[in-house]
Every structure is written in C-alpha cells, then in structure tokens.
C-alpha cells in the first residue's frame, strides 16, 4: 500500500467525524454534510494519488488536517454559492432538523454552548461565522485556521475576538 494511501486512510479514521461536524454546522443538513465530507476525502485522494489536473504523479500533503479543512471549506463555499436562495434559517426551522451526535465531543459544556449560540451564529457575517465554527466546533487553533483560510494568524485571532464580542452583545453578557 502506498504511503499516500496509508496517510489518507489514517486521516479518514482520525478526522472524518470532525470534517462531518464542520460541514454540518456550516450547511445544517445531515445528508449534505455527509456528501461534503465524502467529497472532501475523494478530492484529497485524487490530489494525493493523481496530482492536479490528472497528472501521473500525486502530490505530498504536509499538514493533512489543515488540507482536509481547506478542501471541505472550499466545497462548502461552492455549495452555499449554488444554493444562495436557500436560507440557513429555513433549514434549521425544518421539523426534520437533526443535530449531529455529540457522543465524541470533549465535554458537555461545549455542547451546551453550541446549542445556545447556534441560532445567533447564523446571523453573523460569513467570515466570522466560519472562523468561530472552526475554532469552537472543530477545535482548530488560530494558526491552523489561518492556514486553512490562507489568512494571517493575528487576523484570525482578531476575528475570533470580534465574533465573540458580537455574540456576547446579542446575549447581553
């Protein structure tokens, strides 16, 4: 088995649930989140095995976690652009709305916080919403978020702070 194949299989075992949760909290649709997660790993597989534009050589990925989030993020952005007419509010008001299982979340306090802010976070500007989800749902550090979004780590830290201040003001804390 090739090194790239072993790396991707290990990455799938380690990050598939996290990528799914990230997708879910961005699109609020279980089936679409599963599809985006699968497409993320497929695109990374093609990139690593065949390389860009179907060349015969695959490419090396130095930070597989950041690369997976970058690919997932790009797929989410493409999906949101295609489905712009659907509002996230309409999807969350659906009677069939199901939250992802939180069995593997690190602690109950984090889960409670996510439930309290999910309604308010949808009203934030997209860049703040995206960064806060990556930080507090996906547990990415600001430097990892910066790598995924191709931003400066200080810029990410400032956006995290400002996004939290926006949420805090909505909760009047």
N, C-alpha and C positions, 0 to 999 in steps of 0.2 A: 504494500500500500504506500502511495506517495506521501511525502511529508506534508504537502498541502492538504491532502485528503484527511490525514490524521489530525492536522490542526483544525480543519473545518468541523470534523466530527466532534472533537473535544469542545470546540467553541459552541456547537449546537447544544450539546449536553449542558454546558455551563450557562449559556446566555439566551436560549430560546424563550424561556418563560419571561425573562426581563424584556426582551425585544417585543414579545407579545403585549405585555403590560404597557410598554411605552406606546405602542401603536394603538392599543385600546383607549388609553387616556388622551390620545390625540383625535381619534375618529369616533369614539363612543359607539362602536358597532362590533360585536363579537366576531361575526363572520368575516368582516372586512379586516379586522385586526389580525385574525389568523391568516388570511390571504396575504396581507402585507408582510407578516413575519416570514411566511414561507417564501415569498418572492424575494425578500431580503437575502435569505440564505442561498437561494438559487442564483441571484445576481453575484453574490460574493464567490460562490462556487465557480461560476463561469469566468469571473475575473481572475481567480487564482489558478484555474486549470487551463483556460484558453487564452487568457490575456485580453487586452482591449481589442475591439473590432475583429474578434475571432482569429487572432494570430495564433501560431502554433505553440508559443511559449506562454505559460502562466506568469502572473506577477506575484511578487512577495508582498505580504502584508505584515508590517512591523507591529502594529497595535490592533489586533483583531477586534477587540471590544469597541474601540473608537470607530473602526472602519464599519462594523455592523450597524452602529447607531447612525453613522453618516448616511449609509445606503438606505436604512429604514426611514430616516428623516427626509431624504430626497423623494422616496416613494410616497410618503405621507403628503408632502407638499404637492407633488404631482396629482395625487388623488383629490386633495382639497381644491386645487385649481379646477379640476374637471367637474367636481361636484359643488361648485361655489353656490349654486342656487339652493342647496340643502343647508339649512342652518343647524348648528350643533344643538341649539335649544330644542328644535323639533325632534331630533333623535333622542335626546335624553328624556323628553316628555312621553315617549312611546311607552305603552303599557308593557311591552315585551323587553324593556331595557334591563339587561342583566350585567351586574358588575363582575369583573374577573375575580376568581377565587383568591383570597388573600392568605391562604394557608402557609405560604412560604415567605410572607412578609416578616421583617425583622422584629417588629413589636406592635402591640395593639394601639399604642398612642399614635403611631404613624398612620395606621388605618383610620382611626377616628378623625384625625386631622384632614386626611384626604376626603372623607365623606363630608365634612363641614365646609370645605373650600371648593369642592368640585363645581358647585353652581356659580360661585363668584369668579373662579379662574377662567371660565369660558368668556367672561366679559372683558378680560384683559386684552391688550394688544397682542397680536400673534407672537411676536418675538419674546415678550415677557412670559406668556403662557408656555411657550416651548421650552424656555430656559428653566422655569420653575418646575415643570414636569420632569425634565432631565435631572434636575438637582434633587428633588424631594420624592419623586416616584421611582426614578431609575438609580438613585444614589450615586450619580456621577459627580466627581469633583469639578470645581470651576475650570481647572486646566484641561480636564477631559472634555467638558462641554465646549470649551474654546477650540479644541482640536476637531471635534465633530462638526461644529458650525463654522470653522475657519475664522474665528474671531480672536481678539486679544483676551487673555485670561482676566486682566483687570476690567475690561469692558463687560465680561460675563459677570464678574463679581458685583459690579455697579448695577447691572440689570437685575441680578438676584435681589439685591438690597432694595432697589426701586420697586420691583414687583411685589416684594413682601410689604413694603410701605403702602402700596396701592391696596393690597388685600387687607392690611391692618386697618386702613381708614374705612373700608367698607364694613368691617366688623366693629368699628368704633372702639378699638382696643387701645 
